[in-house]
Amino acid sequence: MSKILSVTIPTYNVEKYLKQCLDSFIIPEIIDDMEILIVNDGSTDSSPIIAKEYTEKYPDTFKLINKENGGHGSTINTGIANATGKYFKVVDSDDWVDTKSMINLIATLKKDDCDLVYSNYYWVDNDTGKKTVEFQKPFDGVVYNREYNFEKLPHEIFLKMHGYTVKMDILRQIRKIDENCFYVDMEFVVYPIPYINTVKFIPDFVYQYRIGLPNQSMNVEKMKRNSTNFDRVLKALLKFYDENVELNIADSKKKYIENVIARLVASRMKIYLSFPFSKKVSKDMKVIDEKIKSNYPAIYQSNINSAVRILRKTGYKAYPLARFCYYIKQKS
């Protein structure tokens, strides 16, 4: 039976949360429309045993793929290589989906043929269960359930992986995501852009993103330890940008990619500010920023981060103040 949606579940040592994730897809109304690929990335806990229970009980929906550890990017690559559905979505194994919203997403995928269907998501605090929204809406004036031409969308929108449901035909054309590397979600959302022509936004909060876990890659301490991974992803996206500029992609798509990379640069500066006060750190920040300014002026000009703007305006003389403000913010 042909599936409308393939969902890849990157799985690594998540025995505590995996059942909640997989249970969220057991929705009688739509379970036959989905293919759930549990990509076990070399787990050493009971995660693969838990996953096998679902494949045995629901063999037409759940599939277990065991592989050696290769990181988040490798699980996405494996999912893309094995997916058979018309559309593709990534849901991390410590997160889950909302039942009613998932039913509405599948209904949208069945009746439409957009390249990308973008839904909303909640941040859910692991300790309190409190739900918050990062973006109330994708952009001001959005008309939900309307088909947009990507080139007509506001340049400042920022589409994140949690909201992505994208056609498999597009993902089969993109380059592989970096493996053994953190922060590759930025690659996943940017690499398809040259091939995405039509987009539909739906108001449903499909993805439930668990926050507050000590081992999350976006944890500040982990970001500091893995800052070289951030540099690796930035380098990959700059190379991708160069290649697509040479291919003369539409100006609107070029501008969108510039804005996303500018956000990544600002995030890199945030990581620098998380390190203890140091003249070397200040110098390193200035060096990387000068390289962006010299080699990628359009990306440099796309910055919207106020802290980066102040640092640049003062020739990085405001670094001590910026570091102090960051420290106070983290303590509050």
Secondary structure, 3 states (H helix, E strand, C coil): CCCCEEEEEEECCCCCCHHHHHHCCCCCCCHHHEEEEEEEECCCCCHHHHHHHHHHHCCCCEEEEEECCCCHHHHHHHHHHHCCCCEEEECCCCCEECHHHHHHHHHHHHHCCCCEEEEEEEEEECCCCCEECCCCCCCCCCCCCCEEEHHHCCCCCCCCHHHEEEEHHHHCCCCCCCCCCCCCHHHHHHCCHHHCCEEEEEEEEEEEEEECCCCCCCCHHHHHHCHHHHHHHHHHHHHHHHHHHHCCCCHHHHHHHHHHHHHHHHHHHHHHHHCCCCHHHHHHHHHHHHHHHHHCHHHHHCCCCHHHHHHHHCCCCCHHHHHHHHHHHHHC
